[in-house]
Amino acid sequence: PLYFLKAARDQLLDFVTRDKFKKAELYLLFSYKQIAMAQFLAKKGKNNLAISSLSKGEKYFLKITQVLTESKKQGSSPPSGFVEKLKLANSKHKEVAESLLKEIPQGASHLIVEIIKLNEEIKSQLEKI
């Protein structure tokens, strides 16, 4: 019921966070939340909301690669182990998406396939960082 307040809080945190690595960590947290929510919603049978949350989680994850690439161009590299943590999280996201693909009816499966493709794109971007 307080989703709108939580979304506003997340947008505010995004806006006020200026450090690139803190922003990347924040996006990772947002991504984790959306992926967990997708799993929860799928178990409740709310497939459209589950797909929406899964998509939002991947889009937050895509922002991480953009922030880190921008930061690298400015001459600073991510903290040690952070990229490995991102790779692990990315593989977990793919695992969740594939499990949802099995649970959700065939009519919506093309949306999850698109999300899996986005996940693969993110994976290739992580290899470049």
Backbone as numpy.savetxt, mean C-alpha at the origin, in Angstrom:
# Nx Ny Nz CAx CAy CAz Cx Cy Cz
-17.59 3.59 12.07 -18.39 4.80 12.07 -17.55 6.07 12.07
-16.31 5.98 12.52 -15.45 7.15 12.58 -14.45 7.20 11.43
-14.80 6.51 10.35 -13.88 6.40 9.21 -13.48 7.77 8.68
-14.43 8.68 8.57 -14.14 9.99 8.00 -13.15 10.78 8.85
-13.27 10.64 10.18 -12.31 11.31 11.06 -10.92 10.69 10.92
-10.88 9.38 10.80 -9.59 8.71 10.62 -8.95 9.09 9.30
-9.75 9.19 8.25 -9.23 9.59 6.94 -8.70 11.02 6.99
-9.41 11.90 7.68 -8.97 13.29 7.82 -7.66 13.35 8.62
-7.57 12.54 9.67 -6.35 12.49 10.47 -5.16 12.04 9.61
-5.38 11.02 8.79 -4.32 10.51 7.93 -3.87 11.56 6.93
-4.82 12.30 6.36 -4.47 13.37 5.41 -3.70 14.48 6.10
-4.08 14.79 7.32 -3.37 15.82 8.08 -1.94 15.37 8.38
-1.77 14.13 8.81 -0.43 13.59 9.07 0.43 13.62 7.81
-0.17 13.27 6.69 0.54 13.31 5.42 0.99 14.73 5.10
0.13 15.68 5.32 0.42 17.07 4.99 1.53 17.65 5.87
1.51 17.34 7.16 2.48 17.96 8.07 3.82 17.24 8.12
3.90 16.03 7.59 5.16 15.29 7.60 6.02 15.75 6.43
7.19 16.31 6.74 8.05 16.87 5.70 9.27 15.99 5.40
9.77 15.28 6.37 10.93 14.43 6.18 10.56 13.27 5.25
11.36 13.06 4.21 11.04 12.06 3.18 10.93 10.65 3.75
11.84 10.28 4.66 11.81 8.93 5.20 10.67 8.74 6.18
10.36 9.78 6.94 9.21 9.72 7.84 7.93 9.58 7.02
7.88 10.29 5.88 6.71 10.21 5.01 6.60 8.81 4.42
7.72 8.22 4.03 7.71 6.86 3.50 7.21 5.87 4.56
7.67 6.05 5.79 7.21 5.18 6.88 5.72 5.38 7.15
5.27 6.62 7.04 3.86 6.93 7.23 3.02 6.26 6.15
3.47 6.33 4.90 2.76 5.67 3.81 2.74 4.16 4.00
3.82 3.61 4.53 3.87 2.18 4.81 2.81 1.82 5.87
2.70 2.64 6.90 1.69 2.42 7.93 0.28 2.49 7.33
0.03 3.52 6.51 -1.28 3.65 5.88 -1.56 2.44 4.99
-0.55 1.98 4.30 -0.70 0.83 3.43 -1.05 -0.42 4.24
-0.34 -0.62 5.35 -0.64 -1.75 6.23 -2.10 -1.70 6.69
-2.54 -0.53 7.10 -3.91 -0.38 7.59 -4.93 -0.76 6.51
-4.71 -0.29 5.30 -5.66 -0.56 4.22 -5.68 -2.05 3.86
-4.51 -2.68 3.86 -4.45 -4.11 3.53 -5.15 -4.93 4.62
-4.94 -4.57 5.87 -5.62 -5.27 6.97 -7.13 -5.07 6.88
-7.54 -3.86 6.52 -8.97 -3.58 6.39 -9.56 -4.39 5.22
-8.81 -4.53 4.14 -9.29 -5.32 3.00 -9.53 -6.77 3.43
-8.62 -7.33 4.19 -8.78 -8.70 4.66 -10.03 -8.82 5.55
-10.19 -7.86 6.45 -11.33 -7.85 7.36 -12.65 -7.76 6.59
-12.70 -6.83 5.64 -13.92 -6.62 4.87 -14.26 -7.84 4.00
-13.24 -8.48 3.46 -13.48 -9.68 2.65 -14.07 -10.80 3.50
-13.59 -10.93 4.72 -14.13 -11.96 5.61 -15.58 -11.67 5.98
-15.94 -10.39 6.02 -17.31 -9.99 6.32 -18.22 -10.07 5.09
-17.63 -10.37 3.93 -18.42 -10.48 2.72 -18.65 -9.16 1.99
-17.96 -8.12 2.40 -18.09 -6.80 1.76 -17.01 -6.67 0.70
-17.23 -7.36 -0.40 -16.21 -7.51 -1.43 -15.81 -6.20 -2.11
-16.78 -5.35 -2.43 -16.44 -4.09 -3.10 -15.59 -3.20 -2.21
-15.93 -3.13 -0.93 -15.14 -2.34 0.00 -13.75 -2.95 0.20
-13.69 -4.28 0.19 -12.41 -4.97 0.34 -11.49 -4.63 -0.83
-12.04 -4.66 -2.03 -11.24 -4.34 -3.22 -10.79 -2.89 -3.19
-11.68 -2.01 -2.76 -11.34 -0.59 -2.65 -10.20 -0.38 -1.66
-10.28 -1.03 -0.52 -9.22 -0.90 0.49 -7.90 -1.48 0.00
-7.97 -2.60 -0.69 -6.77 -3.22 -1.24 -6.11 -2.27 -2.24
-6.92 -1.65 -3.07 -6.41 -0.70 -4.06 -5.76 0.51 -3.39
-6.42 1.02 -2.36 -5.86 2.18 -1.63 -4.53 1.80 -0.98
-4.45 0.59 -0.44 -3.20 0.14 0.17 -2.06 0.10 -0.82
-2.33 -0.39 -2.01 -1.28 -0.45 -3.04 -0.91 0.95 -3.53
-1.88 1.84 -3.60 -1.59 3.20 -4.04 -0.72 3.94 -3.01
-0.97 3.69 -1.72 -0.08 4.26 -0.70 1.32 3.68 -0.85
1.39 2.40 -1.15 2.70 1.76 -1.31 3.44 2.33 -2.51
2.71 2.64 -3.57 3.31 3.27 -4.75 3.89 4.63 -4.40
3.23 5.35 -3.50 3.74 6.66 -3.06 5.10 6.52 -2.36
5.29 5.39 -1.68 6.57 5.17 -0.98 7.71 5.16 -2.00
7.53 4.43 -3.08 8.60 4.35 -4.08 8.85 5.72 -4.71
7.79 6.50 -4.89 7.95 7.84 -5.46 8.73 8.75 -4.52
8.41 8.68 -3.23 9.11 9.51 -2.23 10.58 9.12 -2.14
10.85 7.82 -2.13 12.24 7.36 -2.01 13.05 7.68 -3.26
12.42 7.59 -4.43 13.11 7.94 -5.67 13.46 9.42 -5.68
12.51 10.24 -5.26 12.74 11.69 -5.18 13.86 12.00 -4.18
13.83 11.32 -3.06 14.85 11.51 -2.03 16.23 11.10 -2.53
16.27 10.01 -3.30 17.54 9.53 -3.85 18.11 10.53 -4.83
17.25 11.17 -5.62 17.70 12.19 -6.57 18.30 13.39 -5.84
17.82 13.63 -4.62 18.34 14.74 -3.82 19.60 14.36 -3.06
20.03 13.12 -3.22 21.31 12.71 -2.65 21.26 11.96 -1.34
20.10 11.60 -0.85 20.07 10.83 0.40 19.45 9.46 0.13
20.05 8.47 0.76 19.57 7.10 0.55 18.75 6.66 1.76
17.87 5.68 1.56 17.03 5.22 2.67 17.85 4.56 3.77
17.33 4.55 5.00 18.03 3.90 6.10 18.27 2.42 5.79
19.32 1.87 6.34 19.65 0.47 6.08 18.50 -0.43 6.54
18.17 -1.36 5.72 17.12 -2.31 6.05 15.72 -1.86 5.66
15.55 -0.59 5.38 14.21 -0.10 5.06 13.72 -0.64 3.72
14.60 -0.68 2.74 14.20 -1.19 1.42 13.87 -2.67 1.52
14.63 -3.41 2.32 14.33 -4.84 2.52 12.97 -5.02 3.19
12.68 -4.16 4.15 11.38 -4.18 4.82 10.27 -3.91 3.80
10.51 -2.99 2.89 9.53 -2.67 1.86 9.32 -3.85 0.91
10.40 -4.52 0.55 10.29 -5.69 -0.34 9.48 -6.79 0.32
9.71 -7.00 1.60 8.96 -8.00 2.34 7.48 -7.63 2.42
7.21 -6.36 2.70 5.82 -5.88 2.76 5.15 -6.02 1.40
5.89 -5.73 0.34 5.34 -5.84 -1.01 4.95 -7.28 -1.31
5.77 -8.22 -0.92 5.44 -9.63 -1.18 4.23 -10.05 -0.35
4.11 -9.52 0.85 2.94 -9.82 1.69 1.68 -9.25 1.06
1.77 -8.04 0.49 0.62 -7.44 -0.18 0.16 -8.32 -1.34
1.12 -8.84 -2.09 0.77 -9.70 -3.21 0.09 -10.97 -2.71
0.60 -11.51 -1.62 0.02 -12.71 -1.03 -1.44 -12.45 -0.62
-1.69 -11.31 0.00 -3.05 -10.95 0.42 -3.95 -10.78 -0.80
-3.45 -10.09 -1.82 -4.23 -9.88 -3.04 -4.58 -11.21 -3.70
-3.64 -12.12 -3.74 -3.90 -13.43 -4.35 -4.90 -14.24 -3.53
-4.85 -14.10 -2.21 -5.83 -14.82 -1.38 -7.22 -14.21 -1.57
-7.29 -12.89 -1.72 -8.59 -12.26 -1.97 -9.13 -12.65 -3.35
-8.23 -12.85 -4.29 -8.63 -13.26 -5.64 -9.37 -14.60 -5.59
-8.96 -15.46 -4.68 -9.61 -16.76 -4.54 -10.96 -16.65 -3.82
-11.07 -15.67 -2.90 -12.27 -15.54 -2.08 -13.39 -14.76 -2.76
-13.02 -13.78 -3.57 -14.01 -12.86 -4.14 -14.58 -13.46 -5.42
-15.88 -13.23 -5.66 -16.52 -13.78 -6.87 -15.83 -13.36 -8.16
-16.03 -14.18 -9.20 -15.37 -13.98 -10.48 -15.61 -12.62 -11.10
-16.76 -12.01 -10.91 -17.09 -10.74 -11.54 -16.15 -9.61 -11.15
-15.58 -9.70 -9.96 -14.71 -8.63 -9.48 -13.23 -9.00 -9.58
-12.95 -10.17 -10.10 -11.57 -10.64 -10.11 -10.65 -9.79 -11.00
-11.21 -9.19 -12.05 -10.37 -8.36 -12.93 -9.79 -7.15 -12.19
-10.52 -6.64 -11.19 -10.01 -5.52 -10.40 -8.81 -5.94 -9.56
-8.89 -7.12 -9.00 -7.77 -7.62 -8.18 -6.58 -7.93 -9.07
-6.81 -8.43 -10.26 -5.72 -8.69 -11.19 -4.98 -7.38 -11.51
-5.72 -6.30 -11.67 -5.09 -4.98 -11.90 -4.26 -4.55 -10.70
-4.76 -4.83 -9.51 -4.01 -4.48 -8.29 -2.74 -5.31 -8.20
-2.81 -6.57 -8.60 -1.62 -7.43 -8.60 -0.60 -6.90 -9.61
-1.07 -6.41 -10.74 -0.16 -5.82 -11.72 0.52 -4.58 -11.15
-0.23 -3.77 -10.41 0.36 -2.60 -9.75 1.41 -3.04 -8.74
1.13 -4.13 -8.03 2.08 -4.67 -7.07 3.38 -5.07 -7.76
3.28 -5.69 -8.93 4.46 -6.09 -9.69 5.26 -4.85 -10.14
4.54 -3.80 -10.53 5.20 -2.55 -10.92 5.98 -1.96 -9.74
5.36 -2.00 -8.58 6.01 -1.49 -7.36 7.25 -2.32 -7.06
7.14 -3.63 -7.23 8.28 -4.52 -6.97 9.46 -4.15 -7.86
9.19 -3.87 -9.13 10.28 -3.51 -10.04 10.87 -2.15 -9.67
10.04 -1.23 -9.18 10.56 0.07 -8.75 11.42 -0.07 -7.50
11.03 -0.98 -6.62 11.83 -1.21 -5.40 13.21 -1.76 -5.74
13.31 -2.54 -6.80 14.60 -3.09 -7.20 15.55 -1.98 -7.66
15.01 -0.87 -8.13 15.83 0.23 -8.62 16.31 1.16 -7.51
15.71 1.04 -6.34 16.09 1.95 -5.24 17.33 1.44 -4.54
